[in-house]
């Protein structure tokens, strides 16, 4: 089998931490071209990953037009996702577009239609669902362990981990704040757990209270004068079957949650569970009744699961075997629709109903 030839647009943190480490582990793919507006950054990535024969460009159109590329990974700021993905698909490339898939639901639908029209694969990056505890929770849900699940609390509350690098704090350049960063994961996780993407309505609340308090941030200080996005987003998402999702995501909140990462607590008629540490969601606390008595027990989950590896491997194998990627594009589209609804609800102060 010939190697899949990959073009990377954007060589920032997500490229370094997720895509390149996983892709370069495989002997059936080949990185052909790296693109970044900052040539020096791309050159450093090329050097760090030993990509001696890889081409460097500052023009992303050169990547989409390249005859030496089969697959393009769009790892750029959010407002660029739609245009780059559409051009890549039109050029006959498979596309991995980082989350959120696009800033508008209608754009997501166009992306899906374009992929179907040219017969190419499309996916997006909500890989946090593939951590040990979520995977075990999903397994138990499928076995009916929890009964009828009617409430899920999904959260990522970072006490001081605002990404001060890049364009995250600029609405113009990033499209929004934490809702576009941790939000897609926190919205997707409970829907994926229950295999339920049928939303009835959304109500949202946001804050930008922490922009003037950059002290102690793990990822460096930010400039309050260049900070015009939300640092906290909270939403009540009601599904058509009556299940309610309470979603919380924050960059710099003075609170702690039971485990680092994107976590979920679920309540069902037979039992409930939440994800606890000490590691990244590697234990489940099961809550229910045992021998006719209220019972709480903690179980350790399979720590060999790596969310990045799971996601990227399923992506490459989907292209090779004509199967589904780990994250289906319609799931990414629903996440974007919920994000749009949260912003609309915050602006209007009203519940946003879906058709």
C-alpha positions as CSV (number, residue, x, y, z in Angstrom):
1,X,0.0,0.0,0.0
2,X,1.4,3.4,-1.0
3,X,1.8,6.0,1.8
4,X,-0.8,8.6,2.4
5,X,0.8,12.0,1.7
6,X,-0.1,14.7,4.3
7,X,-0.1,18.5,4.1
8,X,-0.3,20.4,7.4
9,X,-1.7,24.0,7.4
10,X,-0.8,25.6,10.8
11,X,2.2,24.5,12.9
12,X,1.2,25.7,16.3
13,X,0.6,23.9,19.5
14,X,-2.1,21.5,18.3
15,X,0.2,20.4,15.4
16,X,3.1,19.9,17.8
17,X,1.1,18.2,20.6
18,X,-1.3,16.1,18.7
19,X,-1.1,15.7,14.9
20,X,2.7,15.5,14.2
21,X,3.6,13.2,17.1
22,X,0.8,10.7,16.1
23,X,1.4,11.0,12.3
24,X,5.1,10.5,12.5
25,X,4.7,7.3,14.5
26,X,3.1,5.7,11.5
27,X,5.1,4.2,8.6
28,X,2.2,4.4,6.2
29,X,1.9,8.2,6.0
30,X,4.4,10.8,4.8
31,X,4.4,14.5,5.7
32,X,5.0,16.4,2.4
33,X,4.4,20.0,3.2
34,X,4.2,22.3,6.2
35,X,2.5,25.7,6.0
36,X,2.5,28.6,8.4
37,X,2.5,32.4,8.1
38,X,5.6,32.3,10.3
39,X,8.2,30.5,8.2
40,X,10.6,30.2,11.2
41,X,8.0,28.4,13.2
42,X,7.4,25.9,10.4
43,X,11.2,25.5,9.9
44,X,11.5,24.7,13.7
45,X,8.8,22.1,13.5
46,X,10.5,20.5,10.5
47,X,13.8,20.4,12.4
48,X,12.2,19.1,15.6
49,X,10.4,16.2,13.9
50,X,13.3,15.3,11.5
51,X,11.3,16.0,8.4
52,X,14.3,16.6,6.2
53,X,12.5,16.4,2.8
54,X,9.4,18.3,3.8
55,X,8.6,21.5,1.9
56,X,7.9,24.7,3.7
57,X,5.4,27.4,2.5
58,X,3.7,30.5,3.9
59,X,0.9,30.2,1.3
60,X,-1.9,27.8,2.3
61,X,-3.2,27.8,-1.3
62,X,0.0,26.0,-2.3
63,X,-1.0,23.1,0.0
64,X,-4.5,22.7,-1.3
65,X,-3.2,22.8,-4.9
66,X,-0.3,20.4,-4.4
67,X,-0.4,17.3,-6.5
68,X,1.9,15.7,-3.9
69,X,-0.8,15.8,-1.1
70,X,-3.7,13.4,-0.5
71,X,-4.8,14.6,2.9
72,X,-4.8,18.0,4.5
73,X,-4.9,18.8,8.2
74,X,-6.4,22.3,8.8
75,X,-4.9,23.4,12.2
76,X,-5.4,27.2,12.0
77,X,-7.4,29.8,13.9
78,X,-11.2,29.1,13.8
79,X,-12.3,31.8,11.3
80,X,-10.1,30.1,8.6
81,X,-11.5,26.6,8.9
82,X,-14.4,26.9,6.5
83,X,-12.5,28.5,3.6
84,X,-9.5,26.2,3.8
85,X,-11.5,23.1,4.2
86,X,-13.8,23.9,1.2
87,X,-10.8,24.7,-1.0
88,X,-9.0,21.5,0.1
89,X,-12.1,19.4,-0.6
90,X,-12.6,21.1,-4.0
91,X,-9.1,20.0,-4.8
92,X,-9.9,16.4,-4.0
93,X,-8.2,16.1,-0.7
94,X,-9.4,14.3,2.5
95,X,-9.6,16.9,5.3
96,X,-9.0,16.8,9.0
97,X,-10.3,20.2,10.3
98,X,-9.6,21.0,13.9
99,X,-12.5,21.9,16.2
100,X,-14.7,23.8,15.9
101,X,-15.4,22.5,12.4
102,X,-16.6,26.0,11.4
103,X,-18.0,29.1,13.1
104,X,-21.5,28.7,11.4
105,X,-23.7,25.6,11.2
106,X,-24.5,26.4,7.6
107,X,-20.8,26.4,6.8
108,X,-20.5,22.9,8.4
109,X,-23.4,21.6,6.2
110,X,-21.6,23.0,3.2
111,X,-18.4,21.3,4.2
112,X,-20.2,18.0,4.6
113,X,-22.0,18.3,1.3
114,X,-18.7,19.2,-0.4
115,X,-17.0,16.1,1.1
116,X,-19.8,13.8,-0.1
117,X,-19.8,15.4,-3.5
118,X,-16.1,14.6,-4.1
119,X,-16.1,11.3,-2.2
120,X,-13.5,12.4,0.4
121,X,-13.4,11.9,4.1
122,X,-13.9,14.8,6.6
123,X,-13.5,14.8,10.3
124,X,-12.9,17.2,13.2
125,X,-11.0,17.2,16.5
126,X,-13.2,16.4,19.5
127,X,-10.9,13.6,20.7
128,X,-11.2,14.2,24.4
129,X,-14.1,11.7,24.4
130,X,-11.3,9.0,23.9
131,X,-9.8,9.1,27.4
132,X,-9.9,6.1,29.7
133,X,-12.9,7.2,31.9
134,X,-15.2,8.3,29.0
135,X,-14.5,5.1,27.1
136,X,-15.4,3.0,30.2
137,X,-18.5,5.1,30.8
138,X,-19.6,4.7,27.2
139,X,-19.1,0.9,27.6
140,X,-21.3,0.8,30.7
141,X,-24.0,3.0,29.0
142,X,-24.2,0.6,26.1
143,X,-24.7,-2.3,28.5
144,X,-27.6,-0.4,30.2
145,X,-25.7,-0.1,33.5
146,X,-27.1,3.4,34.3
147,X,-30.7,2.9,33.1
148,X,-32.4,5.9,31.7
149,X,-29.9,8.7,31.7
150,X,-31.7,12.0,32.2
151,X,-29.0,14.5,33.3
152,X,-25.3,15.0,32.5
153,X,-23.0,17.7,33.9
154,X,-20.1,18.3,31.5
155,X,-17.3,20.6,32.4
156,X,-13.8,21.8,31.9
157,X,-12.9,24.3,34.6
158,X,-9.3,25.4,34.2
159,X,-8.1,27.3,37.3
160,X,-5.3,29.1,35.5
161,X,-4.7,27.6,32.0
162,X,-5.7,30.3,29.6
163,X,-3.8,29.8,26.3
164,X,-2.1,33.2,26.3
165,X,-0.2,32.4,23.1
166,X,-1.6,32.8,19.6
167,X,-4.9,34.6,18.9
168,X,-7.2,33.0,21.5
169,X,-8.1,36.3,23.2
170,X,-9.0,38.1,20.0
171,X,-12.6,37.8,18.8
172,X,-11.6,39.1,15.3
173,X,-8.9,36.5,14.9
174,X,-10.3,33.6,16.9
175,X,-14.0,34.1,16.5
176,X,-14.6,33.9,20.2
177,X,-13.1,32.7,23.4
178,X,-13.3,29.6,25.6
179,X,-16.5,28.4,24.1
180,X,-14.6,27.8,20.9
181,X,-11.7,26.2,22.7
182,X,-12.8,23.9,25.5
183,X,-16.5,24.3,24.6
184,X,-16.6,21.9,21.6
185,X,-15.2,19.1,23.7
186,X,-17.6,19.8,26.6
187,X,-20.6,19.9,24.3
188,X,-19.6,16.8,22.3
189,X,-18.7,14.5,25.2
190,X,-22.2,14.0,26.7
191,X,-23.8,13.7,23.3
192,X,-21.2,11.1,22.2
193,X,-21.6,9.2,25.5
194,X,-25.4,8.8,25.0
195,X,-25.2,8.8,21.1
196,X,-27.7,11.6,21.2
197,X,-27.2,14.7,19.0
198,X,-30.9,15.7,18.8
199,X,-31.1,19.1,20.5
200,X,-34.4,20.7,21.5
201,X,-33.2,24.0,22.9
202,X,-30.2,25.9,24.4
203,X,-29.8,28.6,27.0
204,X,-26.4,30.2,27.6
205,X,-24.5,32.5,30.0
206,X,-21.0,34.0,29.6
207,X,-18.5,36.0,31.6
208,X,-15.3,37.9,30.8
209,X,-14.6,38.6,34.4
210,X,-11.0,37.3,34.5
211,X,-9.4,39.3,31.7
212,X,-7.9,41.9,34.1
213,X,-6.3,39.1,36.3
214,X,-3.6,37.5,34.3
215,X,-1.4,36.6,37.3
216,X,-0.4,33.0,37.9
217,X,-1.5,31.7,34.5
218,X,0.2,28.4,33.7
219,X,0.5,29.3,30.0
220,X,1.9,32.7,30.5
221,X,0.5,36.2,31.0
222,X,-2.0,37.8,28.6
223,X,-2.5,41.4,27.7
224,X,-5.9,42.6,29.1
225,X,-5.9,45.4,26.5
226,X,-6.1,42.7,23.8
227,X,-8.7,40.5,25.4
228,X,-12.3,40.9,24.0
229,X,-13.7,37.3,24.3
230,X,-15.4,35.2,27.0
231,X,-13.3,33.4,29.6
232,X,-16.3,31.4,31.0
233,X,-19.3,29.9,29.2
234,X,-22.2,28.0,30.8
235,X,-25.1,26.4,29.0
236,X,-28.2,24.4,29.6
237,X,-28.8,22.1,26.6
238,X,-32.1,20.2,26.5
239,X,-32.3,17.2,24.2
240,X,-35.5,16.2,22.3
241,X,-35.8,13.1,24.5
242,X,-35.9,15.3,27.6
243,X,-32.3,14.7,28.8
244,X,-30.6,17.8,30.1
245,X,-26.9,18.7,29.7
246,X,-25.4,21.3,31.9
247,X,-22.1,22.4,30.2
248,X,-19.4,24.5,31.9
249,X,-16.1,25.6,30.4
250,X,-13.7,28.2,31.7
251,X,-10.1,29.3,31.1
252,X,-9.1,30.9,34.4
253,X,-11.8,30.2,37.0
254,X,-11.1,30.1,40.8
255,X,-12.6,26.6,41.1
256,X,-11.4,23.0,40.8
257,X,-13.0,20.0,39.3
258,X,-12.6,16.3,40.3
259,X,-10.1,15.5,37.5
260,X,-8.2,17.5,34.9
261,X,-9.5,17.6,31.4
262,X,-13.0,17.4,30.0
263,X,-15.2,15.5,32.5
264,X,-18.8,14.4,32.7
265,X,-21.0,13.3,35.6
266,X,-24.1,11.4,34.6
267,X,-27.3,10.5,36.5
268,X,-29.5,7.6,35.4
269,X,-32.4,5.7,36.9
270,X,-30.2,2.7,37.9
271,X,-26.9,4.4,38.7
272,X,-24.7,7.4,38.1
273,X,-21.0,8.1,37.7
274,X,-18.4,10.8,37.5
275,X,-14.8,11.0,36.2
276,X,-12.1,11.5,38.8
277,X,-8.4,11.7,39.0
278,X,-5.6,11.7,39.9
279,X,-4.7,11.5,36.2
280,X,-6.5,12.7,33.0
281,X,-9.9,11.1,33.6
282,X,-8.5,7.7,34.5
283,X,-10.9,6.6,37.2
284,X,-14.7,6.3,37.4
285,X,-16.7,6.8,40.6
286,X,-19.8,4.7,40.4
287,X,-22.8,5.8,42.4
288,X,-25.9,3.7,43.1
289,X,-27.3,0.9,45.1
290,X,-25.6,-2.4,46.0
291,X,-27.3,-5.1,48.2
292,X,-30.2,-2.7,48.8
293,X,-27.8,0.0,50.2
294,X,-26.5,3.2,48.8
295,X,-23.0,2.5,47.4
296,X,-20.1,4.5,46.0
297,X,-17.1,2.7,44.5
298,X,-14.1,3.9,42.4
299,X,-12.8,1.8,39.6
300,X,-9.5,2.3,37.6
301,X,-9.9,2.5,33.8
302,X,-7.6,1.3,31.0
303,X,-4.7,3.8,31.1
304,X,-3.3,2.6,27.8
305,X,-5.9,4.6,25.9
306,X,-4.4,7.7,24.3
307,X,-7.0,10.1,22.9
308,X,-4.7,11.6,20.2
309,X,-3.5,8.2,19.0
310,X,-7.0,6.8,18.9
311,X,-8.3,9.7,16.9
312,X,-5.5,10.0,14.4
313,X,-5.2,6.2,13.9
314,X,-8.9,6.0,13.2
315,X,-8.7,8.9,10.8
316,X,-5.9,7.4,8.7
317,X,-7.5,3.9,8.7
318,X,-10.8,5.5,7.6
319,X,-9.2,6.8,4.5
320,X,-7.3,3.6,3.8
321,X,-10.3,1.3,4.4
322,X,-13.2,3.6,3.4
323,X,-14.6,3.4,6.9
324,X,-15.9,6.1,9.3
325,X,-13.5,8.3,11.1
326,X,-13.7,8.4,14.9
327,X,-15.5,11.8,14.9
328,X,-18.3,12.0,12.3
329,X,-18.7,15.3,10.5
330,X,-22.4,15.6,11.4
331,X,-21.4,15.5,15.1
332,X,-19.0,18.4,14.6
333,X,-21.8,20.3,12.8
334,X,-24.2,19.8,15.7
335,X,-21.5,21.1,18.1
336,X,-21.2,24.2,16.0
337,X,-24.9,24.7,16.0
338,X,-25.0,24.5,19.8
339,X,-22.2,27.0,20.0
340,X,-24.0,29.4,17.7
341,X,-27.1,29.0,19.9
342,X,-25.2,29.7,23.1
343,X,-23.9,33.0,21.6
344,X,-27.3,33.9,20.4
345,X,-28.9,33.1,23.8
346,X,-26.3,35.2,25.6
347,X,-27.0,38.1,23.2
348,X,-30.8,37.9,23.4
349,X,-31.2,36.6,27.0
350,X,-33.6,34.0,25.6
351,X,-33.8,30.3,25.1
352,X,-32.9,29.3,21.5
353,X,-35.1,26.5,20.1
354,X,-34.0,24.2,17.3
355,X,-36.3,23.2,14.5
